[in-house]
Amino acid sequence: MRGDAVNAVLQPLSCYHCGLPVPADASWHVAIDGVKRAMCCPGCEAVARTIVDIGQTSYYRERTGFAATADAADLVPPELRLYDSDPRFTVDERDEAEAVLLVEGIRCAACVWLIEHRLLGIAGVTAAGMNVATERLTVRWTSDVKLSDLLQALRSIGYTAFPYDAARHTEQLRKTGLTLGRQLFVAGLSMMQVMMYVAPAYLADDGTLDTEMAALMRWASLLLTLPAVVYSAQPFFAGALASLRARVPGMDVPVALGIAAAFLGSVVATWRGSGDVYFDSVTMFIFLLLASRYLELQARRRAAGALARMQHALPDSASRLSAWPARDTAVVPAAALVAGDHIAVRAGEAFAADGIIAEGHTSVDLALLTGESAPQPKGPGDSVPGGAVNTSAAVVLRVTKPVAGSTLSGLLKLVERAGAAKPRIAQWADRAASHFVLALLLFAIATFVAWCFIDPSRAWPAAIAVLVVSCPCALSLATPSALAAATGGLLSKGILVVQPHVLETLHRATHVVFDKTGTLTAGKPAVQSVSTVSGMDTNMAAQIAAALEAGSLHPLGRAIAAYAAELPRLVAWHADDLLELPGHGLEGTIAGQRYRLGNAGFAAVLAGGPPPESCPTDDATAVWLATQGRWLACFAIGDSLRPDARQTVEHFRAQGKQVVLLSGDRQALADRMARRLGIDSALGDCLPEHKLAYVQRLQAAGAVVAMVGDGINDAAVLSAADVSFAMGSGAALAQVHADTVLLHGQLRMIATTATTARATMRVIRQNLAWATVYNVIAIPAAAFGLLGPWLSGVGMAVSSAVVVVNALRLRAR
């Protein structure tokens, strides 16, 4: 059958992708050709969404049969090979491609180790980094490998992966939360009911409980424990089985062994009618551990929230004008846009790609990209970045870059890559947790054997307690949970941490080096002061000067016009007979009066004498305003200091760090800037290579250097510094070589990052110390029989929860 015939035989409860029945309570669906189509499972939903996202919906119109179904052990469905032709995942000029994948089923550091080593074992894969806290995997490969090969390799070891999408990740976390919530509810219900049946046995320890009644309560406890073990404990058994198949014992292994040993031992004791039972311990352990995992899942959802908000800024579709300037429009996937396409953008919509306005005038909200709160006017010929919001009127945009290369896509790639690698302290924790599991299993066996010689009746409970009380999860979660909380909180403030070592290195920094222009200063001319002569009113002088500069594109003229625009407008001045002398100034007539605006020599010809000495010109350019026979005003124009520059410098000086100013300006100007900000050391006349050499000399002497630049001409020194910050801008974002990007261009955010870094390292040390001390104390106590299985389960669950809750405090900073 052809596509339409296949679609015609579909029943309302049949999966649109594979044709299998759709469960009654299913909520999976994908919009295909504008119609929501039901799907039978998350796999079909993901595959169908992929086909739509990459503009291949014609697959459904032209197919001759339903897609073949596949379980987790099968190869990657053929439809996913469409990713191989997706331009986002094709090799670049360096013969490398990169993808950020969303991996389902991540549970512990052993999962991370297994995934990374499996991919790195494929010829052509150059890098693979997994973040357990955010479930994101960053992979780079050469032309010898296809993305579908990587997806197949992950399937072969029990993990399902798809190219990362923030919306899909949020939905996956939501569904995982629902499933985990149901499992938690069943475990909690079982725990409470079992407690009711075991309580009489604890209270009647003097033998007053009737034997038949005791046996009945044991059998009732067994039946009530079954749902918790069979349903609620599924994540632990599935994780343990996957890691054992891969011959890498993960953290689920001791948990699953502890649950299975306690339950089976209790079943045997119930069947025989003698011996200890641990049904209450089993249900409590499952419930408490699921509760800690639920808390961890909430932390992951919060970490994904900021990225999801940014992802939603790019629309999924666009109205393409296929025969511009004709007005016929067609709704197409945004991913299908290419350079040269024309799209119609209505008021209130986001621009789907970078482009140039071809028709219409509007205002554009760039807050997400640059932090600029006021909408910017845009007209024909003006460029607009993808992700910006059209706020006032409909326009036509000519696309200059496809969606994958847009400004916001570049920003999202930086965000997605952030956190994929791990700092040294996290790598140490992962290695420690992986070795910890193997050592724990050996120790549990040794405990069992030792008690068999001392008191055989206590051997089984002691071994179970050792398996249950240990908490390798705390070691593994100590660092990633803190880093995810900290970087998520920073991103919500406009601070994009790109490299994994930023917080760790910034905390150790001894020197903070600032570039001057564009970093400590705004990087564009602004009127710093106005000095009037002959009783001239400041406001009137500014309005006259602005009228002369109304049509000028000179930076100094624009600075005067911007200054005048902020003042109350007294009269609508208009200049006639304008004459511009390049390099000198402007001359024009306003209300019948002749004026000159420019340098002192140019204005002096009209004023009839030398200028007064009343204009401060230490680090500014003097622009004089004169009329026939007299001087009127002097505008001191210079690169304005950022309002938060002094506050930022003072913060680092208070922390005992050495603050240095590097500038390409003259030494005298650099010294004056340093004095204004309270900086002790300033070096002027620095070319980019001089800045690089200075930082390298500091590092050779043992300094840990944090460099702050504007990201335009400081690429070399930003890359060389131990940790670096760039003042972010949408246009230059793709060229940023810094470890951190200040998206909103607020210098004080560097101090905020430093404060967060200090708090994060403190939390990480607290978490690692807690996990280490807890295990050092709890495991020997369980081995010596001082902790029973139920108390061990409480301790293990509480230990994991403490680590996650402590890390979540960082989001409130």
N, C-alpha and C positions, 0 to 999 in steps of 0.2 A: 504494500500500500504506500502511496505517496503521502506527504505531510498532512494535507487536508483530510485525507481519508483516515489516517491514524487518529487525528484529533477528533474526528466525527464519532468514532466508536468509544471515546472516553466516557466513562460514567462519572457522576459527581464525586464518588468516593474513590476514584482511581488516581494514582500519582501521574501527573502530567509528564514526568520525565521517564519513569521506568514502567508505568502501567500497573504496579502492584497496588493492592487496596490501601487506602489511607486510614489510619486508626481514627476512631471516633473522637478522641480527645486531642488529635494532632493540631498544631498551630503553625506548621511550616508552609510557607507559600512564597512564590516569586512572581513579580509583575512581568509578564511576557507580552509584548505588543500591546501594552496598556491594559491587560486583563490579569487579575490575580489568579494564579494557577496553584492548585493544591499539590503538596509534596508529601511523600510518605515518611521521610526521615531527614535528619540534618544533612546527611551525605548528598542526597538528591537535591536538597535546597541549595547547598553550597555549589554543587556542580552547575545547576541551572543558573544561579546568580552569576557565576563566573562566565558562562556563555553569553549572558545578557551584557555584563559589564564590558566585555571586550568586543561588543558589537557583532556577535555571531548569532543573533536570534533567527537568522534564516535557517539555521540548523533544524529548528522545530518545524518550519514550513516545508522543508525539503526532505526530511527523514523518511525512511521506508519502513521503520519499525521502532519499537521502544528501545531505550538504552538498556544494555545488559546490566543486571544487578551484580554486586560484588560484596563480599564480606571483607573484614579487616585484613585477612591474610592474602587476599587476591592482589593482583597488580592494580596500579592506578587506573581508574576508569578511562577509556580512550578519550572521553570528552575533555578530561583535564589536560590532555596534550595540546589543547588550544592555547594553553599558557605559553607553549614554546614559541608561538608566533606573536605573542604579545610584545609590543615594542618596549614595555617597561622592563622586560627581562631578557633583552638581547644584549650582546656584548658591545662595548663601546670601543673608542679608538685605542684603548690599552688592552684590547682583547679580554676584557673582564666584564662580567655582569654581576649584579647584586640584587638580592631580594630579602625582604623582611617577612618571615613566615610566622603564622599563628599556629602553634602546636597544641593539640588537645591531649589531656591526660598526664600533664607534668605533675609530679608529686614530690620529688626530692632531688638532692644533689646527684644521686646515682643516675636518675633520668637524664639530667643535664650532661653528665660525663658520657653516658651511653650514646646520646644523640650526637654530641660533638665528635666523638671518636668514630662513630659510624660514618658520618659525612666526610670527615677528614681522611678516611680510608679510601674514598673514591678518587681515582685519578682525575685531576683537573679542578678539584675543589681546593681553593687557596686559603679560605678562612671560614670558620663556623663558630659562632658565639651565641650561647643560650642564656636568657635571663629567666630564672625560675619564678621571680616575683611577678613579672609581666607576661610570661608565657610567650615571649617574642624570641625568634631565632633569626639571626642575621647570617646570611651565607653569601660568599663570593666564589665565582667559578669562571673558568675559561671556556672557549668555544668548543672544547671537547665534551662538555657536559650540557645537558638540557635540564630545565627546571623539573620536568616530569620524572627524570631519573632520580632527582633528589626526593621528590614526593614518594616515589616507589620505594626508595631505600628506607625512608622513615616508616612506611607502611609495613615493611618486612620485619621491623623490630617492635611493631605494635603501637605506633603513634600516627595519628592522622594530622596532616598539616595542609594549610592553604596560604596563599599570599595574604599578608596582613591587611586587614581592613578594620579601622577603629569601630565602625558601626557593627560589623560582624562580631568583633571581639566583645563589644558591650552586650550584644544579644546572646553570645555564647555564655558569658558570665552570668547573665540573667537566668538562662535555662539551667546552667549548672547549679546556680543558687536554689532554684525551685526543686531540683532533684535532691540536692543535699539537704534542703529543708524538710522534704518528705522523709528522707532517711533518718534525719535527726529526730523528727516527730515519732517515728516508729520505735527508734531506740529509746527515746525518753519514756514512751508509754510502756514498753516492755520493762524498762528499769523500775518504774514505779510499781507495776503489778508484781514483778518478782520480789521486790522489797517487802511487799505485803505478805508473801508466802514464806520468806526466810526469817522474817522478824520473830515469829513464835519460836523457831529453833534457837535463835540467839538468846531470847529471853528465858526460855526453859532449859537452861544449861545444866539443871540439876537432875535431869532424867524424867521429869514429870510429863513430858510430851509423849503421847501414845505412839507406839511404833507404827501402826497402820496409818495414823494421821501424818506422821513425819514422812512416810513413804509417799502418801498422796500429795503432800505439799512439794516434795521433790519432783514428782512427775508433772505437777502443774507448773512448777518453775521451769522445767525442761521445755514444755510446750510453749510457754510465754517467751522463752529465750530464743526459740527457733526463728521468729521473724527478724529479730535483731541480727542474728548471725547470718541468715540466708540473704536478707535484703539490705539492712543498714550497713553491714560490714563488707559489702561488695567492693567498695573502692580499695580497701586494704588487701583483700585477696587478689583482686585483679592486678594491682600494682606489684604485689609480691611475685605473682606468677610471671608477669612480663619481665621483671628484673632477673628472675631465676633462669628464664629462657635465654636471656642475653648473658647469663653467667656473670652478672654484676649485682651483688646483693645490695638492694636499696633499703631505705628506711622502713618500707612497708613490710619487709621480711620479718624482723623481730615482732612487729605488731601483729601480723597475721599468724605467726607461730604461737605467740602468746595467747591470742584469742582461740585458735584451734586447739592448743594443748589444754587450756583451762576448760573449754567446752567438752572436748572428747573425754577428758579425765572425769568430768562431772557426769557425763552420760554413762560411762562405765560404772561409776560409783552408784548411780541411780539404778542401773540394771541389776547390780549385785546386791543392792540394799545395804551397803556398808561403804565407809570411806567419806572423805570430805567432798563437798560440791561447791562450785564457784560461779553458779549462775548469776548471782547478784553482782559479782566482780566483773563478769563478762559484759553484762548489759551496761553497767556503769562505765566501764572502760570504753566501750563503743560509743556511748552517748557523749562522754566528756571529750573524747578525741575528735568526734564529729563536730562538736561545738567549737573546739579550737580551730578546726579546718574551716568552719563556716565563718569564723571571725577573720581568718586569713583571706578567705574569698572576698569578703567585704573590703579588705584593704586593697586587694587587686583591682576591684571595681573602682575604687576611688583613684587609684594610680592611673587607670585607663580613662578616667573622665575628662581630663584636660585635653588629651589627644583626640578623644571623640568629638569634643566641641570644635576643635580646629578642623577635623575631617569633614564635619557637617557644613563647613563654610563653602566647600566646593560643591556646586550642584551636580546632580547625577545626569542631567540632560540639558540640552540647549536648543533654542529655536534657530535653525540654520536657514539662511536665505540662499537657496541653491543656485539661483540665477540673478544675483545682485547685478544691477539695481532694481530688478523686479521684486515685488513684495511677497512672493509665494514662500511660505515658511514650512519647514518640516521639523518635527521634534526628533532629535537624534541623541544617542548617548554622548555625554561630554567627552568620553574617551575616544570617540570617533573623529573629533575635530582635528584639523590639520592647519598648518600655516597657510594663510590666504583665504580661508573660509570667512564668511560674513555671518554674524549672528545678531538677532534682535534681543536686546536686554531691556525688560520693562522695569519701571520704578519699583523698588523693593526687592529686586532679584540680585543675586550675586553674579559677578562676571565669571564665566566658566573657565576662561583661559586668559593668558596675557594677550594684550592686543592694543590697537590704536583706534580711537574713536573716528569712525568714517562719516557719521552724520549725527547731528543733535548736540545739545548742550545740557549738562546735568551737573550734579554734585555727587561726589564719591566718598564713601566712608572707608578709610584705610586703617581703622583702629586695630583690627586684628593683625595687620602686617607691620605697622610702624608705630602704633600707639598714639597716633595723631587723632585727638578727639573730635576736632572740628572737620566737617565735610569739606572736601577740596573741589573747587570748580573745575570742570573738564569740558573741553570742546573738541571740534575736529582737529586731528593731528596730535592730540595729547595721548600719551600712553597710559594704560590702566593695567595693574597687575591682577591676575586671577585670584579670586577670593575676596576682592574688594566688593562693596555693596553699592549698587546704584540707588541713590536716595531720593531723586527728585523727578526725573523725566526719562522717557524711553529714548534709547539711542541705538545706533548700529555700530557694532565693533568688528574691526578686521583683525582676525586672529594672527598673531605673530609667532606664537609658540604653542605646541600641543599641550594638552592638560598635563601630561607626564613631565613636561619641562617648565611648567608655570612657576611663578614665584612662590605661591603657597605650597605647591607640590614639593619644591625644593626645601621649604621650611619643614614640611611634614616628614621628608626623608631624614632630615637632621634629627627631628624628634624621635622618629622610629628607631634610628640607629643609636640614639642615646640610651644607655643602659644595656645594650646588647653585650658589650664586653664587661669584664669585671675588674675592679681594682685588686691590688695584691692581697689586701686583707680578706676580700671575699674568696679569692682563689685558695688562700690558706684554709679558710673555713670549709670550703667544698671538699678539699683533699682530706682534711681531718674527719669530716662527717663520713666520707666514703670508707676510710680505714676503720672508723669507729664501729660501723655495722659488723664487719667481719670479726673484729676483736670481741665484740659483744656476744656473737653467736658462739665463739670458742669459749668465752667465759661462762656462758649459760651451761654449756655441756660440762665444763669443769666443775661448776657448782653442783650440778645434778650428780656427777660421779662422786664428788666429795661427800655429799649428804647420804649417798647410798651406803657409805662405810660408817658414817657417824650415826644417822638415824634415818633409815629408809623411808619412814612415813612422812618425813619432811622434805625429801628430795624433790618430789614433783612440785609442791607449792613454791619452794625456793627458786627452782629453775623458771617457773612461770613468772614469779615476781621480778626476777632479773630481766627477762624479756620485756615485761610490761613497763617496768619503772624507768628504763633508759629513755633518753630523749635526744636522739641524733637530730630530730627536726629542729630543735632549738639552735643547734650549731649551724645548720644549713640556712635557717631563716634569719639568723641574727643580723647578717650584713645586708642581704637583698631587701628584706622588709624595711630596714631603716633607709637604705638608698632610694627605694621606690617611693617611700613617703616623703623624703626630703626633696627629691627631684620633681615629683609631682606638685608639691607645694610651691617650689620655685617657678615651675612653668606657669602656674596660675598667676604669678606675679610678673610674667614677662621675661623670665630668666631661663634660657634654654641651655641646659648642661649637655654638651655633645659627647664629651669623653668621660670614661668611667672614673678616672683618677682625680677629677677636679676637686671634690670636697676633701678628699684625703690629702692632696698636695697643697691646696690653699691653706689648710689648717697648719701645715709645716712651713709655709713661706716665711722667709726672713726679710726679703726686699719686695716692695711693690713699686713698679716702674710705670710712670704715666707718660704717654705721648701728649703733646700740647694741643695742636690744631685738630679740631673734630672730636677731641676726647675731653680735655679739661675745658675747652671752649666749644661753642656751638658749631664752629666751622664755617660760618657765613657772616658777612659784615652786618653790623647793627649800630644804630646811633647810641653812643654811650653818654653823651652830654651835649647840651646846646648853650652856647654863650652868646648873649645878645649885646648889641651896641646901640648907642643913641636912643635909649629908652624903648627899643623895639620889643613888642610882645612876643614871647616864645611861640605861642600857638600860631600867631599870624605869620611869623617867619617860617615855621614849618609848613604851613599851608601854601605860602608863595613858592617855597622850594619844591614842594610836591607837585604843584601845577607845572613848573618848568620841567620836572622829571617824569611827567605823566606818561609820555610815550617812550621813555628811555628803557633800554634793557641792561644798562650798565649796573653792576652789582652795588656800587655806592648810591646810585640814583634809586634803585629799588629799596635800599635800606632806608633812605629818607622818606620815600613814599609809604613804606610800612610803618615808620614812626609816626608820620602825620595821620595815618588812618586810625590810629588808636586815640587821637585827640579829638575833642569836640570840634565839629566843623562849623566855622563861623560864616563863611561866604563861599559860594561855589566859584572859586577862582578858575580862570581859563587863560592859558598863555598863547599868544599869537606871535607870528614872525620869528619862530624859533630858529636859532642858528647854533649848530654844535661844532665845536673845534676839538677833534679827538685828542685826548691826552691833556686837555686844558679845562673844558667845561662847556656850559650852555649859556646862551643869551636869548632873551625873549621879552615880549611886552605883555604886561598884565594891567588892565584898567588904565591904559595910556601911559604907564610908567615902565621905563626900561630897567631890566634886572640882569645881573650876571651871577652864575653859580658855578664854582669850580675852585681851582687852586688859587693861592694868594696872588700870584703874578697876573693871572688872567682877570681876577676880580678887581685888582688895584687900578687897572686902566680905566674902569668906569667909576670907581670910588674916588680917584684923584689923589691918592696918597698911600703910604705903607699901611698894612693892617695893624690893629692894636695887638698887644701881647696879652690877650685874655683867653686864648683857646688852648687847653691842655692837649699836648701832642706827644706825650712820652711813648705810648704804644698804640697810637691811633692816627688816622689820616684826617687832616683838617680840610673841610670843604666850606668855602666862604660864600656868603650871600651879600651882594652889594647892589646899590642903585646909584643913580647919577649923583656924584659928589659926596657920598657917605657910605660907610660900612653898616651892615644891618645885623649879621649874625655869623657864628661859626659853628659848624656841626662836626663834632669829634666822632669819627666812625672807625670802629675796630671790631675785631672778632670778640664777641661777647662771652664772658665767663659763664659757664653753666651754673645755675643757682645752687646746685647741690655739690659743687666741686669742693668747696672748703670743708663742708661737713664730712665728705668722704675721706679727704686727706686726714682730718683730725681723728677720725675713727681708727685708721690704721696706725697713726702715731700713738694713740692711746693704747693700742695693743702691743706696742714695743717694736713695731716693724719699721725698717728703714724705707722712707719714701723718697723716690728719685724722679726728677722731671727731665725727659729727653725731648728736644725740640730741634726742628730744622731752622727755626728763626735765629736771629742774631743772639749772641750770648747776653747782651744787655737786656733784650726783651725777655729772654728765658729767666734771667735773674729777677727782673721786676715781677714776672708772673709767680715765681717761687716765693718771693717775699709776700705777695698778696695772699698766698695760700698757706704760708707757714711751712713750706718745703725746704729742708736744709740743703739738699744737693740738687743742682740744676746744670745740665750740659746743653749748650746751644750749638748751632752750626752743624747739626748731626744729620748726615745723609743716612738712608736706610742701612747701608753697610756699616756705618759707624755705630748705629743703635745695636745692630746684631753683635758687633765685636765687643761692645760694652757689656751686654748681657752675658756673653760667653766668658768674659773675664770674671764677672761676678760668680758665675757657676764654677769656674776653675778654682776660685778661692773658697768654695764650699757653700756658697749662698744658694738658697732655694728661691727662685725668682718668679713673681707673678707680674705679667705684662699686660697693660691695658692700652689698646690702640683703637683706631677707627676702622680697621679692617680693610682699608683701600691700598695704602702703600706700605703697610707694616706687616705684610704676609710673612716675610723671612723671620723677623724678630718674634712675631707671635708664635710661629711654629717652633722656634728654638727655646722659648721660655719654658720653665717647668710647668706652669699653668698660665693660661692666657684668656683675656676677655676682649671681645670686639663690640663696639657700639653698632647695633644691628640696624640695617635698612633693607627694605625689600629688594632694591635694585642690586645691591652688592652681596646679598645673602649667599648666593651660590659660590662666591669667591672667598668666603670667610675661611681663614685658616686657624681660627681660634678654637680653644677648648670649650668656651662658653660664649653665647651671644646674648647681649642685652637687647631684646626685641623692641622695647619701648624707648631705648636711648636714654634712660635715666641712670646717671652715674652712681647715685646712692644705692642702686641695686647691687653694686659690687660689695659694699659693706653688708648688705642684707645676706648675700651669698656667703661672706666670711662668717657672719654670725650663725647661719644655718650649718656651715661646715663644722664649726666648733661644736655645735649641739649634736650634729650627726655622729661625729667621731666619739663623742661622750656616750651617746646611746648605743653605738656599736660595741664599744668597750664594755658597757654595762651588760649588754645582751650576751656577749661572749663569756664574760666573767660569770654571769648567772648560769649559763648552760654548762660551763666547765665545773663550777662548784657543785651545782645540783647533781650532775652525773657522778662526780668523784665521791660525793656523800651517799647518794641514793643507791647506787649499784652495789657497793659493798654492804650497805645495810640490808638490802634485799637478799644478797647472797648469804649473809649470816642469819637470815630468818627473822630479822627485826621488823620487816615490812611484809604484810600479807598481800596477796594479789590485788584485792580491792583498793587498798591504800596506795599501792604502786600505780594502779591505773589513774587514780586521782592526781598523784604527783606528776605523772607523765603529761596528762592533759593540761594541767595548770602550768607546767613549765613552758609548753609551746604557746599558751595563751599569753603568758607574761611577756614573752619576746615580742609578739605581734602588737600587743597593747602598748608596750613601751615605745615601739617604733612609730605607732600612729600618732604619738604626741608631737612628732615633727611636723605634721600637716597643719597644726594649729599655730605654728610660729609665724 
